[in-house]
Amino acid sequence: MILVTGGMAQGKLDYAMSRLGVTDYDDGVVGDTDCIYNLQKAVMNEDFDSRLDEYIMLHPHCVIICDEIGSGTVSYTHLRAHE
């Protein structure tokens, strides 16, 4: 399995297609292709855990792409500089 993660609209899918050979993908769902795009949306489905376990067993060389969710971190030194 290859996990590609990063900020929204940062070219993760383009990277997977050009560098990792992804030609088809499922968007926001655990489907039948060798790539799940927008994993952060698929997590919201009730049967996600069991579906993902089965998916990884059937697609051991899959590519999973997800957005980084959060506001990032800020160093303590940076915060102190603004006091």
Protein Blocks (a to p, Z undefined) as FASTA:
>chain_A
ZZddddehilmmmmmmmmnopabdcehiacfbfbdehkllmmmpmklmmmmmmmmmmmmm
bccddddedebjadfklmmmmZZ
